[in-house]
Amino acid sequence: MTPAIPLELTGLTKVFPTSAGPVTAVKDVNARIREGEFVAILGHSGCGKSTVLSILAGLQQATLGGVIIDGTEVTAPGPERGIVFQSPCLLPWLTVRQNVALAATGRARDVKGQPVEHYLDVVGVSDAARQHPLELSLGTQQCVSLARALASEPRFLLLDEPFSMLDSLTRFDLQDTLLGVWESSGKTVVMVTHDVDEALYLADRLILMTDGPAATVGDVVEVPFPRPRRRAEVLAHAEYHASRRAVIDFLEYHAHQSRPSPLDAVLARQRPTDP
């Protein structure tokens, strides 16, 4: 059976007015995201990744095209979409538990969610329930942000470079936490990142963005590593280095258009058929 396509980006274009005239950030972005899939949008800084995610979340509106959920265009935030930003964005005067409870109380009345403690436990911060955000490390704050997003029981989890401000060891730990959450929940995840290794470790597919302005989808790559995934097994996989090289070559090519395209048979082999 062909997987369902609950989330689509169709001709998504965003133009920003500036003093020098209109600037097209992203142009004609098209993507189809399957139910329960983990997709990473990957590209250089400034390529419009976060703009695409912001439109997905309903925080901005597309100039042309749009976001389709189950056949209906959406242009505003909705309870079916939870988002985690690059910075934690927690309310500092509330405790960890109160921050997460605030999201839980916003659930639709007919949705019976888990108690707040469940979400704190899932991301490993139950011991910090009575503390305030400023008493916690940045990594722990991001775990709380993830717990808060999960507490609203969203169908789609949107992640805007949530680990980019963290040191390497903390980032690895939180990647594993996120992977465990996704494996156990089955949610559809769209994650923006510029970290190639992070994208290859976490995602089912990579949406590779060309450089801006007028950035668009340059290619879509199927990640070849089986699930469930463990970091050591992914790094030892026979196709890991070739996959990583192909993605880096794509990004370097679009940063230096004067060079001939380096995309080779490795990337072509991984290009998925249209579902």
N, C-alpha and C positions, 0 to 999 in steps of 0.2 A: 504494500500500500504506500502511495506517495505521501510523505509527511505534509501536514497542513501548513499553510502559509498565512499565519495570523497577522504578520506585521510587514508592511511594504513601504518603501520610499519610492515615489514615482515622480521623476523629473524635478526633484527638489533643487530649487535655486534660491539663493539668498543674496540680495543686493543691499549694501549699506550706503546711505548718503554721506558724503564727506565734503569738506570745503573745496576740494579739488575736483569734485564731481562724484558720480556713483561708482562704487567699487563692488564687483561681483566676487564674493568670498567663495561660494561653491556654486557649481553650475551643473544642472541635469544629472543629479545623483540618483541612481536607481539601485535598489537592493531588495531582496526578498528573504525574510528571516523566518525560519521554521519554528514550530512549537517546540519548546524545550531545548533550543539550540543555544550555544555559547558562541557569540560572534565578536571579534575584535576589529575595530576600525583603526587602521594603522597608517601613520604618515608622519612627515616632518612637522615640527612646530610651525604653526601658522598656516597649515593646509586646510583648515576649516573643520577639523574633526569635532571640536567642541561645539561649533555652530550647528553641525548636523545633529549632535546629541541634544542640544538645547531645543531644537525644533521637534525632535522626537518626544521630548519631555513636555512640550507645549509651552515652554517658557518664552520662545520666540515664534513668530509666524514666518513661513516661507513666502518669498516674493512670488515665486511660481512653483507649481507642483505641490506636493504635500506628503503627509503621513497617513497611511491607511491601516486601520485596525479592524480586522474581520469585515472588510469591505466598506467601512465607513470612515470618511476623512475626519481627522481630529486636529483641532487648532488650539487647544487649551489643555492645561494639566488635568489629569484624571487619576482616580484612586487605583487604576489598574497598572499605573507606572510609578515605581519607586526609584529615587535617584540618590546617588552618593557622589559628592563633589570632590574636587582636588583637596580642598580644605574641609575640616570636619563640620564647621557651621553649626555647632551645638549651642544651646542656650546656656550661658555660663552661670546664671543664677539658679538653675535647676540641677538636681542630682542626675547621675547617669540613669537611674531608674525612671525618674520623672521625664527626662528627655525621650526615652523610649516609649513610656506610657502615653505621652502626648500624641505620638504617631498612632498608637494602638487605638486611642479613643476616636480617631478620625475614620476608622473603618466603617464600611456600610453596615447598617444595623442587622442585616440578615447574614452577615459573615461572622461566624464564631471562630475567632482566632485563638491562638495559644496565649497563655498568660505572659506578662512582660518578662518574667524570670526565664521563660523558655528561650527567648531571643537573646538574652544576655548570656545564657549558657551555651547556645549554639556558636557564638563567636568568641567564647572564652573570657568574658569580662564580668561574670556574675560576682566576683569578689569586689568589684569596684562599684557596685550598685548604689552605695550611699555616698560616694564621692562626687565632687563637682568636676566638670571638664578640665579646668585649669590646674587641677591637682594631678592630672594624668599625663603620660607621655603622648606624643603625637600619634604613635601607632595605636595605642589603646583608644584614643579619641576616635580614630578612624574605624576601629572595631565597633565602637558605640554607634557611629554613623551608619554602619552596615546593619547593626541590630535595629536601629530606628527605621531604616528603609524596609527591612523585613517585617517589622511589626505592623505595617499597614497592609500586610498580606497582598502585595502587588503581584500581578501576573507577569509583568516585565520588570526586570531590574536593570537600570541604566547607570553606568559607572563612568565618570569623567576623570580619568587618570588618578584614581583614588590612592595610589601608592607612590606617586612620583616625588613627593616631598619627604619620603622616608629613607633611612639608611638601608643598605643592601640586606643585612640580616633581618631587620624588621619587615622589609618588603617581602622577602622570601616566606617568612612566617605567615604574613597576611595573605599572600597568594595561596598558600596551602589552606588557610582558613576559608577563603572564598571558594576554592575548589571543593572543599568538603560541604559547604553550604549548598553549592549548586548541585553536587551529586545527590544530596539527600532531598532537595526540594523540587528538582525538575523544572525550575523557573526558566523562562527565556531571558538570556542575559545579552546585553549589548554594551561592550566596554571600549572606551577610547583609550589608546595608549600610543606612545612613541617607542616603547621598549619591545624590540623584536623577540627577545628571549621570553619575556612575560607573555606575549601574544601566542607564541608557539606552545608554551606550556599549558595555557589555560583554555584556548579557544578550539572550536571545531572548524571554523573557517575564518580567514583573514580577508577583510575588505581593505585593499590597498589604495590609498588616495594619492593622486598626483599632487605636485606642489601648487600652491596658490600664487596669484589670485585665479579665480575661476577654476578652483580645484574640482576634480571629479573622480569617480571610481576608475582607477587604472586597470585593476585586475582583482579577481577573487580567487583565493587559494584555499584548497581543502587541506587541513592539517592531517598528516598521515598517521599520527600516533594513536594507538588503541587506548580505550578507557576500560577501567579506571586508571588514572595516571599517577605515577610517582616520579618525582624529579630525577632521581638517579636513572630510572628506566628510560625516561625521555632523552636525557643527555647521552645515554649509551645506545640509543636507537640508530640503526644503520642509515636512516635518512635524515637524521637531525642536522648534521653539518651542511649537507646539500640544500636542505630546506631553508636553513638560516641564511646561507650564502645567496640563494635565489631571491629572498625577500630584500636583503641588504642591497643586492645589485639593482633590483627594481627601484629602491629608494634613491640610490646614488645616480642612477640614470636620469631620474626625473629632477634631480638637483643639478645635473650637468647635461642639458639637452644636446650639447654639441657632440656627445659621444654616441656611437651606435648602441642600440639596445642590447643589454647583456642577458635578457631573459632566455633561458635555455630549456632543454627538454625536461629538466627537473620540475620547473614551474608549470610547463605545459602539461606534464603528466598529472599534476595535482589539481588542474583546473576542473571544477565540477561541471557536470551537465546540468542544464536548467531543470529544476524540479517540476 
